[in-house]
Amino acid sequence: MMLFTWNNVKAQINIHKVLDSILLETRNLNFMVPDIPAFLALEEYPAEMLKPSAPRDLAVMFSSFRSGGKFIIPRSFAAEFAPWLFASTSITLHDYQTKYVTRMLTKTRLSLASEQTEKGMFGKLAAGIKLTLLDKGDYRSDTAFLNKAVYSRLDEYESLVSSKKLAYLKSHNITALELANNESLGHEIEDSIQLNMINQDIRHSIDEYKRTHWNASRMEVTYTALASSQDTLLQHAHLSRHLFWLVYAIKPGKNCNWAQVIFGFNEQLIKSPDNTFYNQLSLNSRVYFGTNKAKGFAEAQYTNLRIRNGITSNSVLINAGIDVCVYSGIWIHLAGGIDQDMQKGNSSRLIGNMKIYIALPENFRFF
């Protein structure tokens, strides 16, 4: 009986390893369009919202493919990657759940972006780092979900394995010692209990969790530096802008699966041609409505530009658009609105924007 019990313990350990693999292989949660802060540092589009998103091994971003009514090769390109997520292969589920630093490092992202004008005479390079301080949409940290949808199924499976082995002992008139010493037979019995079906049930539960938690509360902080140069090789580049973001996304209601409210703060320290710095502060709010893969949004933004000698400029932006996942890992962002300058004769202008995001598929692995 001791040998039989030990054999069951070994089987339980193996099952937990399989479970760890199932839960951790989908760390690339495909919740939202992966905004890349370095790209936003290059943009002239007045919207300064940097929405929180789930980390990906690698994501790239292009500007519009049209200029002056013609199709062109995009001149703005950015890439974001999570180095710890990409490199880590030994993180256990227990470490991920109990160690805040491990979770934060796994979600930390670095980004790079470059831009070239139509004449190819002026280059820009931006680099940023994004930290996730809060993420309520990560099922691996949700013990209530794991206990209900995952571990309960695991307990059922372990009970079935034990019952199957006892029945096998009786029907084949063998001892527990013989079964314990026959490792291949033990694995054969375990595999016959539809482990693949258990895996499918777990994956289905995870997919359902993501469907209902895409709008969960999240908080991120980001820093980006922008360098400019007078040549296309970015020689003699000088640091021209520092950008800081703090964003907080809220799920409006415990049972709300179709909306999300985001509050954003953006502070920029900008270097002028005469080597003096001035500040730009933006406060914005965006409301999403829809599903994870197709959602519309509306946003409002107030911007205050503080130049030397106390001169200020104020503007208000009203913006709306859609974020759509057209294929696994490929997103399109379309937006348009009105930018109201409160100083220049209270003038306004229509604005529009299109971006294409491409990320590695959710379960893609290099190794």
Stockholm file with secondary structure:
# STOCKHOLM 1.0

chainA/1-367         MMLFTWNNVKAQINIHKVLDSILLETRNLNFMVPDIPAFLALEEYPAEMLKPSAPRDLAVMFSSFRSGGKFIIPRSFAAEFAPWLFASTSITLHDYQTKYVTRMLTKTRLSLASEQTEKGMFGKLAAGIKLTLLDKGDYRSDTAFLNKAVYSRLDEYESLVSSKKLAYLKSHNITALELANNESLGHEIEDSIQLNMINQDIRHSIDEYKRTHWNASRMEVTYTALASSQDTLLQHAHLSRHLFWLVYAIKPGKNCNWAQVIFGFNEQLIKSPDNTFYNQLSLNSRVYFGTNKAKGFAEAQYTNLRIRNGITSNSVLINAGIDVCVYSGIWIHLAGGIDQDMQKGNSSRLIGNMKIYIALPENFRFF
#=GR chainA/1-367 SS CHHHHHHHHHHHHHHHHHHHHHHHTTCSCCCSCCCCHHHHHHCCCSCCCCCCCCCCSEEEEECCSEETTEECCCSEEEEEECHHHHHCCCCCHHHHHHCHHHHHHHHCEEEEEEEECTTSCCEEEEEEEEEEEEETTCGGGCHHHIIIIIIHHHHHHHHHHHHHHHHHHHHHTCCHHHHHHCHHHHHHHHHTTTHHHHHHHHHHHHHHHHHHHTTCCEEEEEEEEEEEESSTTCTTCEEEEEEEEEEEEECSSTTCCSEEEEEEEEEEEEECTTSCEEEEEEEEEEEEEECSSEEEEEEEEEEEEECGGGCEEEEEEEEEEEEEEEETTEEEEEEEEEEEESSSTTCEEEEEEEEEEEECCTTCCCC
#=GC SS_cons         CHHHHHHHHHHHHHHHHHHHHHHHTTCSCCCSCCCCHHHHHHCCCSCCCCCCCCCCSEEEEECCSEETTEECCCSEEEEEECHHHHHCCCCCHHHHHHCHHHHHHHHCEEEEEEEECTTSCCEEEEEEEEEEEEETTCGGGCHHHIIIIIIHHHHHHHHHHHHHHHHHHHHHTCCHHHHHHCHHHHHHHHHTTTHHHHHHHHHHHHHHHHHHHTTCCEEEEEEEEEEEESSTTCTTCEEEEEEEEEEEEECSSTTCCSEEEEEEEEEEEEECTTSCEEEEEEEEEEEEEECSSEEEEEEEEEEEEECGGGCEEEEEEEEEEEEEEEETTEEEEEEEEEEEESSSTTCEEEEEEEEEEEECCTTCCCC
//
